[in-house]
């Protein structure tokens, strides 16, 4: 979380780091890849005061520009942003907060080396580009997955220009395709998660006065029964 800091001391909380560097090896050659983590600055509208107030949420584009430059100075030019900011692709156009952030980044640093921006938060499909940066978002709740493939040149420590190809594929289940078999390891993870959370998810928080569907339809006061 590069753009979240404690109000008290200006440091990133929980001992988290603003970025991490991974090494990709092929034979005797290797290239370092940088990953920068970003959280949406709209947190105050998403959670309670006690949850968001201890922290300050710094401008996403300015923060990416700061750490992207630090990574480049370390010789890391293949850079991926892992962002909890939304995006949406429709009618051959990609829009949303992530696009706005990247456009601002290009104004701050037109020669930035961010190659891939993996978006989240808005629960939509996205597969597009801003400048030389590819942007993807795989819907929500494991309904899809990002598949980004590119070639990295050890002589430049960067992706080969034009080599980065991005896809967003749907996750198919045995209900969608009878030839697909459930992975027992994944099933075990799901069962474990369900068991751990069952005390909360199965708890009764209220009872409807009448037996009817409880919807999210808004009334004139923009409230709903949920």
C-alpha positions as CSV (number, residue, x, y, z in Angstrom):
1,X,0.0,0.0,0.0
2,X,2.2,2.8,-1.3
3,X,-0.4,5.5,-0.8
4,X,-1.7,4.8,2.7
5,X,0.1,6.4,5.7
6,X,-0.5,6.8,9.4
7,X,-1.8,10.2,10.3
8,X,0.4,10.1,13.4
9,X,3.8,9.6,11.8
10,X,3.3,9.6,8.0
11,X,4.6,6.0,7.7
12,X,2.9,3.1,5.9
13,X,1.0,1.1,8.6
14,X,1.4,-2.6,9.6
15,X,5.0,-2.8,8.3
16,X,3.6,-3.0,4.8
17,X,5.9,-1.9,1.9
18,X,5.0,0.5,-1.0
19,X,6.5,-1.9,-3.6
20,X,8.2,-5.3,-4.0
21,X,10.7,-6.5,-6.5
22,X,10.6,-10.0,-8.0
23,X,13.3,-11.7,-10.2
24,X,12.3,-13.5,-13.4
25,X,15.0,-16.0,-14.4
26,X,15.6,-17.7,-17.8
27,X,18.7,-19.7,-18.1
28,X,21.7,-17.7,-17.0
29,X,19.8,-14.4,-17.4
30,X,17.4,-12.6,-15.1
31,X,15.3,-9.5,-15.0
32,X,13.7,-7.7,-12.0
33,X,10.0,-6.8,-12.1
34,X,8.6,-4.2,-9.7
35,X,5.1,-4.3,-8.2
36,X,3.5,-1.1,-6.7
37,X,0.4,-1.4,-4.5
38,X,-2.3,1.3,-4.5
39,X,-5.6,1.7,-2.6
40,X,-8.5,3.9,-3.7
41,X,-8.6,7.4,-2.0
42,X,-12.4,7.0,-1.7
43,X,-11.9,4.9,1.5
44,X,-13.7,7.5,3.7
45,X,-16.9,6.9,1.7
46,X,-16.5,3.1,1.9
47,X,-16.1,2.3,5.6
48,X,-16.7,3.7,9.1
49,X,-14.8,6.6,10.6
50,X,-12.9,4.5,13.1
51,X,-11.6,2.3,10.2
52,X,-10.5,5.1,7.8
53,X,-9.6,8.0,10.1
54,X,-6.2,6.7,11.4
55,X,-4.8,7.0,7.9
56,X,-4.3,9.5,5.1
57,X,-4.8,8.3,1.5
58,X,-2.3,10.0,-0.8
59,X,-3.0,10.8,-4.4
60,X,-2.7,7.6,-6.4
61,X,-1.0,9.0,-9.6
62,X,1.5,11.1,-7.6
63,X,2.3,8.1,-5.5
64,X,2.8,5.8,-8.5
65,X,5.0,8.4,-10.1
66,X,7.1,8.6,-6.9
67,X,7.8,4.9,-6.5
68,X,8.0,4.2,-10.2
69,X,10.9,6.6,-10.3
70,X,12.5,5.0,-7.3
71,X,12.2,1.6,-9.1
72,X,13.7,2.9,-12.3
73,X,16.6,4.4,-10.3
74,X,17.2,0.8,-9.0
75,X,17.3,-0.4,-12.6
76,X,13.8,-1.9,-12.5
77,X,11.9,-0.9,-15.7
78,X,9.3,-3.7,-15.9
79,X,6.7,-2.3,-13.6
80,X,3.2,-3.5,-12.6
81,X,0.7,-1.6,-10.5
82,X,-1.6,-3.7,-8.3
83,X,-4.5,-1.2,-7.7
84,X,-7.8,-1.3,-5.8
85,X,-9.2,1.3,-8.2
86,X,-12.0,0.6,-10.7
87,X,-12.2,0.4,-14.5
88,X,-14.7,-0.6,-17.1
89,X,-14.4,-1.5,-20.8
90,X,-17.5,-1.1,-23.0
91,X,-18.0,-0.2,-26.7
92,X,-14.3,-0.3,-27.4
93,X,-13.6,2.3,-24.7
94,X,-12.1,1.9,-21.2
95,X,-13.1,4.4,-18.5
96,X,-13.1,4.8,-14.7
97,X,-10.9,5.9,-11.9
98,X,-7.9,3.8,-13.0
99,X,-7.9,5.4,-16.4
100,X,-8.0,8.9,-14.8
101,X,-5.1,7.9,-12.5
102,X,-3.0,6.7,-15.5
103,X,-3.8,9.8,-17.5
104,X,-2.6,12.0,-14.6
105,X,0.5,9.8,-14.2
106,X,1.4,10.5,-17.9
107,X,1.0,14.2,-17.3
108,X,3.3,14.0,-14.3
109,X,5.8,11.7,-16.1
110,X,5.2,11.2,-19.8
111,X,8.1,8.7,-19.9
112,X,7.0,6.6,-17.0
113,X,7.7,2.8,-17.2
114,X,4.4,1.4,-15.8
115,X,3.7,-1.5,-18.2
116,X,0.6,-3.1,-16.6
117,X,-2.1,-1.7,-14.3
118,X,-4.2,-4.4,-12.7
119,X,-7.4,-2.7,-11.5
120,X,-10.1,-3.8,-9.0
121,X,-12.9,-2.3,-6.8
122,X,-15.6,-1.6,-9.4
123,X,-16.4,-5.2,-10.1
124,X,-16.4,-4.8,-13.9
125,X,-14.6,-6.1,-16.9
126,X,-11.8,-4.1,-18.3
127,X,-9.1,-4.7,-20.9
128,X,-7.7,-1.6,-22.5
129,X,-4.7,0.8,-22.5
130,X,-3.7,4.3,-21.5
131,X,-0.5,5.4,-23.4
132,X,1.9,2.5,-23.2
133,X,0.2,1.0,-20.1
134,X,-2.1,-2.0,-20.4
135,X,-5.0,-2.0,-17.9
136,X,-7.1,-5.0,-16.9
137,X,-9.8,-5.9,-14.4
138,X,-11.3,-9.3,-14.0
139,X,-14.9,-8.5,-12.9
140,X,-15.4,-9.7,-9.2
141,X,-15.7,-12.7,-6.9
142,X,-13.4,-15.0,-9.0
143,X,-15.8,-14.8,-12.0
144,X,-12.9,-14.1,-14.3
145,X,-9.1,-13.9,-14.3
146,X,-6.5,-11.6,-15.9
147,X,-4.0,-13.3,-18.2
148,X,-1.2,-11.0,-19.2
149,X,1.8,-12.3,-21.2
150,X,4.9,-10.4,-22.3
151,X,8.6,-10.7,-23.2
152,X,11.2,-9.0,-21.0
153,X,14.5,-8.1,-22.5
154,X,17.5,-8.6,-20.1
155,X,19.4,-6.0,-22.1
156,X,16.8,-3.2,-21.3
157,X,15.3,-4.7,-18.1
158,X,11.9,-3.9,-19.6
159,X,9.1,-5.5,-21.6
160,X,9.8,-5.7,-25.3
161,X,7.8,-2.9,-26.9
162,X,4.4,-4.2,-28.1
163,X,4.9,-7.7,-26.6
164,X,2.6,-7.4,-23.6
165,X,-0.7,-9.0,-24.5
166,X,-3.7,-8.9,-22.1
167,X,-6.8,-11.1,-21.8
168,X,-9.6,-11.4,-19.3
169,X,-11.1,-14.9,-19.3
170,X,-14.3,-16.1,-17.5
171,X,-13.9,-18.8,-14.9
172,X,-16.0,-21.8,-16.0
173,X,-17.5,-24.2,-13.6
174,X,-18.9,-27.7,-14.0
175,X,-22.3,-26.1,-14.3
176,X,-21.1,-24.1,-17.3
177,X,-19.2,-26.9,-18.9
178,X,-19.8,-30.6,-18.1
179,X,-16.2,-31.5,-19.1
180,X,-14.8,-29.3,-16.3
181,X,-14.0,-31.1,-13.1
182,X,-13.8,-29.2,-9.8
183,X,-10.3,-29.0,-8.4
184,X,-10.4,-30.8,-5.0
185,X,-7.7,-28.5,-3.6
186,X,-9.7,-25.4,-4.4
187,X,-12.9,-27.0,-3.0
188,X,-11.1,-27.6,0.2
189,X,-10.1,-23.9,0.4
190,X,-13.7,-22.9,-0.1
191,X,-15.0,-25.3,2.5
192,X,-12.4,-24.1,5.0
193,X,-13.4,-20.5,4.3
194,X,-17.1,-21.2,4.7
195,X,-16.5,-23.0,8.0
196,X,-14.3,-20.1,9.3
197,X,-16.9,-17.5,8.5
198,X,-20.1,-19.5,9.2
199,X,-20.5,-18.0,12.7
200,X,-20.9,-14.6,11.1
201,X,-22.6,-15.5,7.8
202,X,-25.2,-17.7,9.5
203,X,-26.0,-15.3,12.3
204,X,-29.5,-13.8,12.5
205,X,-29.3,-10.0,12.5
206,X,-33.0,-9.3,12.2
207,X,-36.4,-10.7,11.2
208,X,-38.7,-9.4,8.5
209,X,-42.1,-8.2,9.8
210,X,-43.8,-10.0,6.9
211,X,-42.6,-12.9,4.7
212,X,-41.6,-11.2,1.6
213,X,-38.4,-10.5,-0.5
214,X,-36.1,-8.0,1.0
215,X,-34.7,-5.9,-1.9
216,X,-32.2,-3.2,-2.5
217,X,-34.8,-1.0,-4.3
218,X,-34.5,2.6,-3.2
219,X,-37.4,4.6,-1.9
220,X,-37.9,8.4,-2.2
221,X,-35.4,8.9,0.7
222,X,-32.8,6.8,-1.2
223,X,-33.1,4.1,1.4
224,X,-33.8,0.4,1.0
225,X,-35.0,-2.4,3.2
226,X,-31.5,-4.1,3.3
